[in-house]
Amino acid sequence: MGIHPTHLDSHMGTLFSRPDLFAVYVKVAREYKLPFLAAIAPNTPTELTSLLSNKDLLLNSVLIADPSVHPGDWRTFYSNAIKNLKPGITEIIVHLGYDDAELQAVTVDHADYGAAWRQRDYDVVTSPEFKKALQDNHVILIKWNDLKKLLN
C-alpha cells in the first residue's frame, strides 16, 4: 500500500490499486490467520487503509529495487538500503533466479524483473557482503512464519 504498484509485478500491484481486490486479500489473510503485505504510507488511499484494523500486523516499510537502479549499482543499492533501515518490520522483496536460457525465455521482453534482474538479486542476497551488511547493521532476519506466530 505504501508501495507504488509499478514496483511490484503486475499481479501483486493490482491488489493495491483496487479496494475490492484488496478487501478480498485482507479477508482471506484474516480467515487463515496469515500475515500479509500491507504497509501504510502517507499517500495510501483511505479506501485501502479503512480495510485494516489495529489487529493487523503491518509492515513499517518495504524495500525493493526498481527500474531506476542501474545494474552496476545493484550491490550499492542494497548495501545503502540495509544501512538506512529504520526500526520495525521491513520486507525486502527480491526476485531470485538464474539468468539462463529457461528464465530468459519465460521473461522475454521483460528487462524489469527479468532474468538478468533476478540473477543480480540472487548474486547480491547470497553474497558475503550482503550477509556482513545485515550483521553490521544488526538486522534480524525473520520469516513470514515468525510473523504468523504474532497473530495467533
TORMI-514128 format. One line per 4 residues: number of its first residue (from 1); their letters; for each residue x, y, z of N, C-alpha, C, O. Coordinates in pm, whole numbers, m for minus. Atoms other than C-alpha are relative to their C-alpha. Example, Ala and Ser with C-alpha at 12.3 -4.5 7.8 and 13.67 -1.06 7.14 Angstrom:
# residues 2
1 = as = 89/m119/0/1230/m450/780/90/120/0/194/118/66; m82/m119/m6/1367/m106/714/m77/109/73/m26/220/90
END
This chain:
# residues 152
1 = mgih = 82/m118/0/0/0/0/87/124/0/53/222/m66; m94/m108/9/290/230/62/94/m25/m115/196/44/m130; m84/43/110/435/66/m244/m68/43/m129/m187/22/m148; 58/m35/128/385/204/m588/m21/m128/m78/73/m207/m90
5 = pthl = 28/126/70/216/m73/m790/98/m34/m110/117/m153/m139; m95/34/106/472/m43/m1070/126/m63/57/206/m120/m17; m117/61/m61/734/m158/m821/m24/m146/34/68/m215/78; 33/140/m21/556/m490/m784/m39/m58/m134/m69/14/m228
9 = dshm = 42/56/127/476/m738/m1052/m147/37/m23/m217/77/69; 133/m49/36/151/m667/m1233/m110/m68/79/m212/m5/106; 104/70/m76/m47/m929/m1041/m9/54/142/m118/85/190; m1/m47/m137/58/m816/m694/m40/147/7/m115/187/96
13 = gtlf = 32/m141/0/34/m448/m779/m149/27/m13/m200/125/40; 143/m16/17/m328/m492/m880/m73/m2/133/m170/71/152; 63/8/m132/m418/m584/m522/0/134/72/m93/165/147; m14/m127/m69/m301/m244/m403/m60/117/m76/m59/230/m27
17 = srpd = 58/m108/79/m471/m44/m675/m152/m6/m4/m217/88/m48; 146/15/2/m827/m177/m634/m50/m40/138/m18/m149/187; 50/32/m134/m1006/m164/m298/m79/m130/7/m71/m200/108; 78/124/m3/m1238/m453/m392/93/m122/6/64/m218/77
21 = lfav = m95/112/m3/m942/m684/m458/79/m1/130/105/m108/186; m73/m7/m126/m752/m561/m153/m88/m53/114/m37/m118/206; 93/50/m102/m1062/m636/59/m2/m152/2/m4/m212/110; m3/146/6/m1060/m997/m60/132/m53/55/134/m150/130
25 = yvkv = m134/35/m46/m687/m1021/4/7/3/153/56/m91/215; 0/m16/m146/m729/m895/362/m91/m104/64/m54/m165/165; 97/97/m54/m1034/m1117/424/58/m140/4/48/m209/106; m59/134/8/m856/m1434/312/115/m13/101/125/m114/170
29 = arey = m112/5/m95/m544/m1350/515/m51/m12/143/3/m90/221; 55/6/m136/m753/m1293/828/m64/m135/28/m46/m192/135; 67/129/m19/m960/m1609/779/99/m112/27/73/m201/108; m101/105/m15/m646/m1820/754/110/38/99/210/m32/112
33 = klpf = m96/m49/m99/m460/m1619/1020/141/11/m58/238/m40/m2; m127/m18/70/m184/m1524/778/43/146/4/m39/235/m13; m47/m137/16/35/m1216/789/m5/34/m149/6/m55/m233; 10/m38/140/3/m1018/469/74/130/m25/96/209/66
37 = laai = m73/m119/40/187/m749/279/m93/119/4/m186/130/m76; 73/m126/m8/46/m415/384/88/98/77/131/70/189; m80/m105/m63/240/m101/465/m72/132/m24/m113/162/m136; 69/m128/11/86/237/535/103/109/m30/204/123/39
41 = apnt = m83/m115/35/244/537/367/m91/123/0/m213/110/m7; 84/m120/m2/128/898/378/m95/12/m119/m203/71/m106; 83/m11/120/m14/865/25/m94/m119/m20/m155/m131/m126; 86/116/13/m208/543/92/m146/46/m1/m189/116/90
45 = ptel = 141/m41/8/m571/590/m18/m81/m51/120/m60/m163/167; 82/40/m115/m826/582/265/m89/m120/m33/m130/m193/58; 79/118/39/m1025/323/64/73/m129/38/10/m232/60; m78/117/m38/m742/84/147/26/m3/150/8/m108/214
49 = tsll = m30/m1/m143/m645/194/498/m123/m30/85/m110/m86/194; 122/27/m77/m1008/173/611/m29/m148/12/m109/m189/97; 20/145/m4/m996/m202/544/87/m68/106/68/m185/137; m94/55/m97/m720/m251/802/m44/32/142/m114/130/166
53 = snkd = 33/m25/m141/m755/m278/1178/128/m4/82/235/m40/32; m117/1/m88/m522/m245/1475/43/m142/35/147/m162/98; m38/140/m21/m518/m626/1492/87/m54/m114/148/m160/m101; m83/42/112/m344/m648/1156/145/35/27/176/140/84
57 = llln = m143/m21/m16/32/m680/1158/49/69/m127/56/8/m233; m39/m79/117/154/m405/926/151/14/m6/219/21/96; m142/m24/23/497/m363/775/29/148/21/m53/234/m11; m42/m139/m13/686/m48/863/54/53/m133/43/172/m162
61 = svli = m49/m42/131/847/m41/521/22/m122/m88/30/m236/m41; m26/102/101/906/m238/204/116/49/m84/119/164/m128; m119/m33/78/1236/m244/20/2/m87/m125/m9/m209/m117; m8/72/127/1259/m338/m345/79/84/m100/60/205/m108
65 = adps = m70/m71/107/1494/m247/m626/m103/30/m108/m190/m52/m138; 92/m35/108/1310/m66/m900/81/33/m126/204/38/m121; m73/m23/126/1396/12/m1262/96/119/0/179/129/m89; m93/m113/m4/1575/332/m1161/139/m41/49/235/35/34
69 = vhpg = m130/47/m47/1855/125/m1006/79/m55/m118/37/m152/m182; m86/43/111/2132/88/m1264/60/m136/36/101/m156/150; m55/132/m30/2254/m274/m1293/137/3/68/165/m83/152; m131/m11/m64/2607/m164/m1194/m6/48/144/93/38/217
73 = dwrt = 15/m53/m136/2471/m11/m874/m79/m92/92/m117/m53/202; 85/94/m75/2283/m319/m752/49/m22/142/m26/m7/238; m56/27/m134/2515/m404/m463/m5/124/88/m37/116/207; 3/m125/m75/2539/m40/m358/m143/32/45/m164/76/158
77 = fysn = 140/m26/m36/2159/m5/m364/m39/m80/125/m92/m25/221; 38/84/m114/2109/m299/m128/83/33/125/30/34/236; m85/m35/m114/2404/m204/92/m50/127/67/m62/131/190; 52/m126/m56/2274/152/136/m137/m20/63/m167/38/167
81 = aikn = 133/26/m54/1920/25/191/10/m66/137/m64/m31/229; m19/69/m129/2040/m206/471/51/100/104/4/101/217; m56/m99/m92/2243/76/629/m105/99/48/m96/150/160; 99/m102/m31/1939/306/625/m132/m55/53/m230/18/63
85 = lkpg = 123/57/m56/1681/65/767/m34/68/132/53/100/212; 50/m56/m126/1468/209/1045/m52/m116/85/m81/m223/32; 56/106/m85/1348/7/1345/m140/m39/m47/m215/44/m99; 131/50/40/1044/m207/1276/15/m118/m94/122/m177/m106
89 = itei = 3/113/92/947/m471/1025/7/51/m143/m81/124/m189; m19/m37/140/1080/m421/674/m1/m128/m83/69/m223/m51; m5/112/92/1005/m662/394/93/38/m114/79/144/m174; m87/m17/115/1280/m695/136/m51/m95/m108/m45/m217/m92
93 = ivhl = 51/81/110/1129/m815/m189/111/m18/m102/165/79/m155; m99/31/101/1373/m988/m418/m61/m99/m99/m152/m175/m65; 45/89/107/1319/m1175/m742/121/m85/m37/209/m41/m110; m119/84/17/1561/m1466/m746/m13/m93/m119/m120/m147/m145
97 = gydd = m3/93/113/1659/m1670/m1047/137/2/m65/223/85/m34; m124/8/76/1936/m1770/m1278/m23/58/m139/m125/32/m202; 8/m58/133/1999/m1576/m1596/42/m106/m101/150/m99/m159; m28/109/93/1981/m1888/m1809/m106/m2/m111/m199/79/m110
101 = aelq = 90/5/116/1800/m1986/m2128/m146/m17/41/m235/44/m19; 138/24/m42/1491/m2108/m1944/m65/128/54/m175/165/11; 59/m121/m57/1434/m1792/m1741/m3/114/m102/m93/197/m101; 1/m101/107/1528/m1575/m2038/m123/m19/m88/m185/78/m132
105 = avtv = 117/28/83/1252/m1747/m2236/m129/39/71/m221/92/10; 120/m32/m78/998/m1701/m1956/m18/151/13/m130/200/14; 7/m144/m24/1083/m1333/m1908/37/82/m123/78/198/m111; m35/m71/123/1142/m1238/m2271/m78/133/m5/m195/139/31
109 = dhad = 57/m135/8/1074/m866/m2329/m33/59/137/m115/151/145; 20/m53/m135/1082/m803/m1951/135/33/62/184/m39/149; m129/m40/m59/1405/m622/m1875/m17/28/149/69/m8/230; 28/m23/m141/1249/m505/m1548/m53/m130/59/m152/m186/13
113 = ygaa = 35/123/m70/1230/m805/m1316/20/m125/m87/m37/m230/m57; m27/113/89/1355/m1032/m1596/116/m85/49/156/m75/165; m103/98/m36/1628/m1296/m1599/126/65/55/176/22/159; m122/m65/m48/1928/m1063/m1562/m25/67/135/60/62/224
117 = wrqr = 39/m64/m127/1747/m871/m1286/1/m103/112/57/m79/219; 12/104/m102/1676/m1193/m1097/137/m58/35/160/m95/150; m136/46/m28/2037/m1305/m1130/72/101/88/142/62/181; m62/m103/m84/2154/m972/m986/m52/m8/144/26/m2/238
121 = dydv = 56/14/m135/1914/m1009/m691/59/m122/70/98/m115/187; m56/123/m58/2034/m1365/m635/146/21/41/186/m16/151; m142/m21/m28/2400/m1266/m655/20/88/123/109/62/204; m15/m90/m114/2353/m985/m403/m39/m70/130/40/m70/225
125 = vtsp = 47/53/m129/2148/m1166/m138/76/m126/44/69/m162/162; m80/117/m40/2375/m1473/m143/146/36/22/228/m51/52; m140/m42/m11/2694/m1267/m125/42/17/146/m41/50/232; m52/m25/m134/2917/m1248/183/m17/147/42/m36/176/160
129 = efkk = 14/m143/m31/2894/m867/159/m140/32/53/m155/112/145; 137/m22/m45/2516/m874/198/m18/m54/141/m76/12/227; 10/60/m133/2537/m1108/495/73/86/103/26/103/215; m76/m86/m92/2801/m883/652/m75/130/27/m78/178/140
133 = alqd = 77/m123/m19/2587/m572/594/m115/m24/97/m144/61/182; 107/34/m94/2299/m745/775/54/m7/143/m5/48/235; m60/13/m133/2526/m834/1067/47/134/54/18/169/168; m55/m129/m44/2699/m496/1083/m108/99/41/m85/186/125
137 = nhvi = 110/m92/m29/2362/m319/1094/m104/m61/94/m214/m7/111; 84/65/m102/2209/m558/1350/m140/m32/m51/m239/m15/21; 128/38/60/1933/m673/1115/m31/m144/41/53/m233/27; 45/134/m38/1738/m971/1243/m93/m50/m110/m198/9/m136
141 = likw = 83/57/106/1603/m1186/963/m112/m82/62/m90/m161/154; 115/79/m43/1257/m1327/1017/m71/m51/m123/m46/m5/m235; 77/58/109/1020/m1531/805/m147/35/20/m187/78/128; 144/m23/m14/651/m1493/735/m57/m87/112/m150/m46/181
145 = ndlk = 48/89/m107/601/m1788/970/23/62/138/m60/44/228; m26/m69/m127/760/m1584/1253/m107/106/23/m152/125/136; 104/m101/m13/510/m1307/1184/m135/m64/31/m216/m10/106; 127/70/m24/225/m1557/1180/m15/m32/149/m126/m24/203
149 = klln = 6/30/m144/312/m1653/1539/m49/120/81/m112/104/186; 44/m121/m70/249/m1292/1642/m151/21/m14/m212/92/67; 145/m16/22/m107/m1315/1505/m83/m98/82/m201/m75/107; 76/106/m69/m204/m1628/1698/19/7/150/m38/m74/224
END
